[in-house]
């Protein structure tokens, strides 16, 4: 599965709870607002036209740039620094 790209990690059964918790904590420290926008876009992508999806993506980017996390993310990307997101 790893070789085929279906799985990104293999964990022994007894190590699974700790690994799952670590992954959840890592995700929670990420850009949660952007995750929400991405989920919304993914839910709509199969029922919307390409033009409609592109419009929704442009609007999502605009909304994201109006948030504190969006500005932090872009700034850190440009400066090649690690970002710290707060969900705002």
MMTF fields as JSON, N, C-alpha, C and O atoms, coordinates in Angstrom:
{
  "mmtfVersion": "1.0.0",
  "mmtfProducer": "UNKNOWN",
  "numBonds": 351,
  "numAtoms": 352,
  "numGroups": 88,
  "numChains": 1,
  "numModels": 1,
  "chainsPerModel": [1],
  "groupsPerChain": [88],
  "chainIdList": ["A"],
  "bondAtomList": [4, 2, 8, 6, 12, 10, 16, 14, 20, 18, 24, 22, 28, 26, 32, 30, 36, 34, 40, 38, 44, 42, 48, 46, 52, 50, 56, 54, 60, 58, 64, 62, 68, 66, 72, 70, 76, 74, 80, 78, 84, 82, 88, 86, 92, 90, 96, 94, 100, 98, 104, 102, 108, 106, 112, 110, 116, 114, 120, 118, 124, 122, 128, 126, 132, 130, 136, 134, 140, 138, 144, 142, 148, 146, 152, 150, 156, 154, 160, 158, 164, 162, 168, 166, 172, 170, 176, 174, 180, 178, 184, 182, 188, 186, 192, 190, 196, 194, 200, 198, 204, 202, 208, 206, 212, 210, 216, 214, 220, 218, 224, 222, 228, 226, 232, 230, 236, 234, 240, 238, 244, 242, 248, 246, 252, 250, 256, 254, 260, 258, 264, 262, 268, 266, 272, 270, 276, 274, 280, 278, 284, 282, 288, 286, 292, 290, 296, 294, 300, 298, 304, 302, 308, 306, 312, 310, 316, 314, 320, 318, 324, 322, 328, 326, 332, 330, 336, 334, 340, 338, 344, 342, 348, 346],
  "bondOrderList": [1, 1, 1, 1, 1, 1, 1, 1, 1, 1, 1, 1, 1, 1, 1, 1, 1, 1, 1, 1, 1, 1, 1, 1, 1, 1, 1, 1, 1, 1, 1, 1, 1, 1, 1, 1, 1, 1, 1, 1, 1, 1, 1, 1, 1, 1, 1, 1, 1, 1, 1, 1, 1, 1, 1, 1, 1, 1, 1, 1, 1, 1, 1, 1, 1, 1, 1, 1, 1, 1, 1, 1, 1, 1, 1, 1, 1, 1, 1, 1, 1, 1, 1, 1, 1, 1, 1],
  "groupList": [{"groupName": "UNK", "atomNameList": ["N", "CA", "C", "O"], "elementList": ["N", "C", "C", "O"], "formalChargeList": [0, 0, 0, 0], "bondAtomList": [1, 0, 2, 1, 3, 2], "bondOrderList": [1, 1, 2], "singleLetterCode": "X", "chemCompType": "L-PEPTIDE LINKING"}],
  "groupTypeList": [0, 0, 0, 0, 0, 0, 0, 0, 0, 0, 0, 0, 0, 0, 0, 0, 0, 0, 0, 0, 0, 0, 0, 0, 0, 0, 0, 0, 0, 0, 0, 0, 0, 0, 0, 0, 0, 0, 0, 0, 0, 0, 0, 0, 0, 0, 0, 0, 0, 0, 0, 0, 0, 0, 0, 0, 0, 0, 0, 0, 0, 0, 0, 0, 0, 0, 0, 0, 0, 0, 0, 0, 0, 0, 0, 0, 0, 0, 0, 0, 0, 0, 0, 0, 0, 0, 0, 0],
  "groupIdList": [1, 2, 3, 4, 5, 6, 7, 8, 9, 10, 11, 12, 13, 14, 15, 16, 17, 18, 19, 20, 21, 22, 23, 24, 25, 26, 27, 28, 29, 30, 31, 32, 33, 34, 35, 36, 37, 38, 39, 40, 41, 42, 43, 44, 45, 46, 47, 48, 49, 50, 51, 52, 53, 54, 55, 56, 57, 58, 59, 60, 61, 62, 63, 64, 65, 66, 67, 68, 69, 70, 71, 72, 73, 74, 75, 76, 77, 78, 79, 80, 81, 82, 83, 84, 85, 86, 87, 88],
  "secStructList": [7, 6, 6, 6, 6, 1, 7, 1, 7, 7, 7, 7, 4, 4, 4, 2, 2, 2, 2, 2, 2, 2, 2, 2, 2, 2, 2, 2, 6, 1, 7, 2, 2, 2, 2, 2, 2, 2, 2, 2, 2, 2, 2, 2, 6, 6, 6, 1, 7, 2, 2, 2, 2, 2, 2, 2, 2, 2, 2, 2, 2, 2, 2, 2, 2, 6, 1, 2, 2, 2, 2, 2, 2, 2, 2, 2, 2, 2, 2, 6, 7, 7, 7, 7, 7, 7, 7, 7],
  "xCoordList": [0.817, 0.0, 0.864, 0.544, 1.946, 2.838, 3.414, 3.445, 3.865, 4.45, 3.447, 3.829, 2.201, 1.16, 0.604, -0.158, 0.977, 0.489, -0.891, -1.515, -1.374, -2.697, -2.621, -3.57, -1.493, -1.283, -0.051, 0.869, -0.031, 1.12, 1.95, 3.045, 1.426, 2.118, 1.625, 0.456, 2.502, 2.13, 2.487, 3.58, 1.564, 1.758, 1.352, 0.342, 2.15, 1.798, 0.498, 0.207, -0.273, -1.596, -1.533, -2.371, -0.565, -0.489, -0.04, -0.243, 0.562, 0.996, -0.043, 0.135, -1.124, -2.119, -2.774, -2.868, -3.233, -3.872, -2.943, -3.374, -1.694, -0.754, -0.489, -0.417, -0.344, -0.093, -1.304, -1.149, -2.505, -3.724, -3.856, -4.237, -3.547, -3.601, -2.588, -2.899, -1.381, -0.345, -0.759, -0.545, -1.352, -1.803, -2.929, -2.948, -3.862, -4.97, -4.455, -4.942, -3.476, -2.907, -2.193, -2.258, -1.513, -0.821, -1.825, -1.621, -2.891, -3.918, -4.574, -4.846, -4.827, -5.476, -4.614, -5.143, -3.308, -2.415, -2.315, -1.706, -2.903, -2.829, -3.862, -4.526, -3.987, -4.91, -6.356, -6.867, -6.998, -8.318, -9.372, -10.274, -9.263, -10.219, -10.043, -11.023, -8.803, -8.532, -8.981, -9.468, -8.824, -9.32, -10.828, -11.338, -11.532, -12.982, -13.369, -14.295, -12.653, -12.918, -12.646, -13.417, -11.563, -11.216, -12.283, -12.662, -12.766, -13.818, -15.083, -15.714, -15.445, -16.626, -16.464, -17.39, -15.283, -15.025, -15.069, -15.609, -14.51, -14.533, -15.951, -16.292, -16.773, -18.157, -18.945, -19.86, -18.582, -19.309, -18.719, -19.367, -17.505, -16.797, -17.465, -17.294, -18.209, -18.812, -20.166, -20.671, -20.736, -22.035, -21.954, -22.96, -20.776, -20.605, -19.848, -19.11, -20.028, -19.269, -17.841, -17.564, -16.947, -15.569, -15.539, -14.823, -16.316, -16.349, -16.893, -16.377, -17.94, -18.513, -17.535, -17.426, -16.826, -15.851, -14.701, -14.243, -14.246, -13.164, -13.611, -12.838, -14.857, -15.406, -15.452, -15.076, -15.913, -15.978, -14.58, -14.395, -13.603, -12.234, -11.686, -11.027, -11.956, -11.505, -12.141, -11.475, -13.418, -14.102, -13.531, -13.393, -13.202, -12.627, -11.257, -10.936, -10.456, -9.15, -9.33, -8.624, -10.265, -10.528, -10.962, -10.48, -11.872, -12.314, -11.143, -10.998, -10.312, -9.183, -8.179, -7.625, -7.942, -6.977, -7.475, -6.693, -8.767, -9.325, -9.224, -9.587, -8.731, -8.592, -7.16, -6.231, -7.003, -5.668, -4.808, -3.648, -5.37, -4.61, -4.187, -3.087, -5.044, -4.712, -3.524, -2.614, -3.536, -2.424, -1.134, -0.061, -1.247, -0.071, 0.475, 1.683, -0.412, 0.01, 0.737, 1.789, 0.186, 0.824, 2.17, 3.168, 2.191, 3.443, 4.531, 5.68, 4.177, 5.16, 5.598, 6.76, 4.682, 5.043, 6.077, 7.085, 5.829, 6.735, 8.098, 9.139, 8.077, 9.318, 9.966, 11.017, 9.326, 9.816, 9.995, 11.017, 8.97, 8.952, 7.799, 6.867, 7.855, 6.746, 5.671, 5.973, 4.434, 3.326, 2.743, 2.807, 2.177, 1.438, 0.025, -0.182, -0.952, -2.321, -3.155, -2.928, -4.129, -4.963, -6.452, -7.27, -6.809, -8.225, -9.001, -10.212, -8.327, -8.978, -8.705, -9.168],
  "yCoordList": [-1.192, 0.0, 1.26, 2.237, 1.236, 2.392, 2.619, 3.752, 1.562, 1.677, 2.185, 2.886, 1.852, 2.274, 3.662, 4.217, 4.22, 5.528, 5.517, 6.566, 4.32, 4.208, 4.567, 5.114, 4.257, 4.559, 5.445, 5.355, 6.287, 7.156, 6.713, 7.228, 5.755, 5.314, 3.925, 3.595, 3.131, 1.835, 1.846, 2.267, 1.383, 1.421, 0.074, -0.51, -0.406, -1.647, -1.44, -0.338, -2.505, -2.429, -1.766, -0.92, -2.13, -1.58, -0.11, 0.581, 0.371, 1.762, 2.665, 3.881, 2.075, 2.834, 3.962, 5.074, 3.73, 4.845, 6.047, 7.189, 5.802, 6.91, 7.643, 8.871, 6.898, 7.513, 8.325, 9.42, 7.797, 8.517, 9.817, 10.849, 9.767, 10.962, 11.995, 13.184, 11.548, 12.467, 13.12, 14.316, 12.334, 12.887, 13.895, 14.944, 13.59, 14.505, 15.816, 16.89, 15.733, 16.945, 17.782, 19.011, 17.114, 17.822, 18.531, 19.684, 17.845, 18.445, 19.631, 20.654, 19.492, 20.557, 21.817, 22.911, 21.68, 22.839, 23.51, 24.572, 22.9, 23.418, 24.505, 24.973, 24.896, 25.968, 25.458, 25.166, 25.355, 24.733, 25.443, 24.799, 26.761, 27.48, 27.083, 26.912, 26.939, 26.511, 25.067, 24.719, 24.232, 22.857, 22.86, 22.082, 23.734, 23.825, 24.266, 23.719, 25.262, 25.724, 24.6, 24.399, 23.874, 22.775, 21.696, 21.167, 21.372, 20.356, 20.81, 20.022, 22.071, 22.601, 22.522, 22.134, 22.892, 22.835, 21.392, 21.133, 20.467, 19.063, 18.516, 17.748, 18.9, 18.421, 18.904, 18.226, 20.085, 20.665, 20.325, 20.549, 19.791, 19.677, 18.73, 18.907, 17.748, 16.8, 17.274, 16.742, 18.266, 18.754, 20.117, 20.625, 20.704, 22.029, 21.925, 20.965, 22.898, 22.947, 23.386, 23.861, 23.227, 23.681, 25.177, 25.635, 25.934, 27.383, 27.743, 28.637, 27.033, 27.273, 26.931, 27.66, 25.828, 25.42, 26.427, 26.768, 26.893, 27.882, 29.175, 29.802, 29.562, 30.756, 30.55, 31.443, 29.378, 29.089, 29.051, 29.5, 28.519, 28.506, 29.92, 30.23, 30.777, 32.171, 32.863, 33.618, 32.606, 33.204, 32.666, 33.409, 31.376, 30.773, 31.375, 31.65, 31.579, 32.208, 33.623, 34.039, 34.356, 35.729, 35.731, 36.541, 34.824, 34.74, 34.396, 34.968, 33.472, 33.037, 34.157, 34.285, 34.965, 36.055, 37.159, 37.996, 37.162, 38.156, 37.713, 38.466, 36.489, 35.991, 36.194, 36.339, 36.201, 36.3, 35.114, 35.291, 33.906, 32.717, 32.78, 32.35, 33.306, 33.419, 34.326, 33.999, 35.467, 36.404, 35.81, 35.969, 35.127, 34.475, 33.409, 33.33, 32.598, 31.522, 32.03, 31.503, 33.052, 33.608, 34.237, 34.026, 34.995, 35.633, 34.62, 34.793, 33.574, 32.54, 31.768, 31.373, 31.548, 30.875, 31.702, 31.167, 33.003, 33.881, 33.946, 33.956, 33.989, 34.096, 32.737, 32.662, 31.664, 30.299, 29.998, 29.461, 30.359, 30.1, 29.165, 29.033, 28.52, 27.699, 28.598, 29.528, 28.322, 29.145, 28.553, 27.345, 29.418, 29.017, 29.574, 30.787, 28.664, 29.075, 29.074, 28.264, 29.988, 30.148, 29.938, 30.043, 29.646, 29.46, 30.748, 30.757, 31.846, 33.155, 33.753, 34.855],
  "zCoordList": [0.0, 0.0, 0.0, -0.678, 0.753, 0.737, -0.654, -1.134, -1.299, -2.63, -3.658, -4.594, -3.505, -4.439, -4.125, -4.916, -2.989, -2.597, -1.968, -1.811, -1.603, -0.976, 0.507, 1.069, 1.132, 2.549, 2.677, 1.865, 3.681, 3.908, 5.106, 5.333, 5.873, 7.078, 7.463, 7.262, 8.007, 8.572, 10.045, 10.424, 10.875, 12.313, 12.904, 12.513, 13.846, 14.536, 15.308, 15.773, 15.436, 16.074, 17.446, 17.758, 18.259, 19.617, 19.633, 20.631, 18.551, 18.473, 17.813, 17.757, 17.315, 16.566, 17.361, 16.843, 18.597, 19.328, 19.516, 19.358, 19.847, 20.05, 18.74, 18.718, 17.655, 16.345, 15.889, 15.348, 16.104, 15.727, 16.526, 15.975, 17.802, 18.642, 18.17, 18.094, 17.853, 17.373, 16.059, 15.859, 15.168, 13.894, 14.107, 13.464, 14.997, 15.281, 15.869, 15.516, 16.76, 17.34, 16.284, 16.309, 15.359, 14.286, 13.373, 12.996, 13.028, 12.181, 12.882, 12.255, 14.175, 14.939, 15.018, 15.216, 14.867, 14.889, 13.518, 13.387, 12.517, 11.155, 10.904, 11.828, 9.655, 9.279, 9.22, 8.138, 10.351, 10.444, 9.597, 9.062, 9.472, 8.623, 7.161, 6.437, 6.732, 5.358, 5.152, 4.076, 6.163, 6.069, 5.832, 5.026, 6.535, 6.378, 4.975, 4.376, 4.454, 3.077, 2.085, 1.146, 2.286, 1.394, 1.419, 0.374, 2.6, 2.715, 1.983, 1.279, 2.151, 1.477, -0.042, -0.753, -0.528, -1.97, -2.483, -3.558, -1.726, -2.142, -2.186, -3.086, -1.23, -1.209, -2.421, -2.887, -2.928, -4.057, -5.421, -6.443, -5.455, -6.736, -7.725, -8.931, -7.274, -8.199, -8.739, -9.727, -8.086, -8.545, -9.226, -9.721, -9.252, -9.831, -11.152, -11.374, -12.015, -13.273, -12.954, -11.852, -13.909, -13.726, -13.448, -12.557, -14.21, -14.023, -12.639, -11.968, -12.229, -10.901, -9.795, -8.809, -9.954, -8.955, -8.875, -7.785, -10.019, -10.024, -9.337, -8.612, -9.572, -8.91, -7.404, -6.644, -6.965, -5.531, -4.906, -3.775, -5.634, -5.133, -4.982, -3.989, -5.963, -5.886, -4.678, -3.969, -4.45, -3.299, -1.982, -1.011, -1.956, -0.747, -0.448, 0.708, -1.483, -1.292, -0.758, 0.161, -1.328, -0.867, 0.601, 1.393, 0.961, 2.365, 3.266, 4.347, 2.832, 3.656, 3.879, 4.97, 2.858, 2.993, 3.916, 4.366, 4.197, 5.117, 6.571, 7.474, 6.807, 8.17, 8.66, 7.865, 9.961, 10.552, 10.125, 9.752, 10.177, 9.778, 8.315, 7.969, 7.465, 6.052, 5.824, 5.062, 6.489, 6.358, 6.928, 6.347, 8.067, 8.658, 7.712, 7.488, 7.163, 6.272, 5.048, 4.684, 4.407, 3.208, 3.578, 2.889, 4.648, 5.068, 5.375, 4.966, 6.086, 6.422, 5.187, 5.086, 4.243, 3.002, 2.242, 1.781, 2.113, 1.375, 2.068, 1.411, 3.394, 4.159, 4.44, 5.078, 3.957, 4.175, 5.663, 6.089, 6.441, 7.878, 8.198, 7.404, 9.345, 9.818, 10.413, 11.161, 10.082, 10.575, 11.842, 12.073, 12.654, 13.846, 13.7, 13.721, 13.551, 13.293, 14.561, 15.461, 14.633, 15.819, 15.537, 16.451, 14.304, 13.985, 13.902, 14.127, 13.582, 13.462, 12.103, 11.809]
}
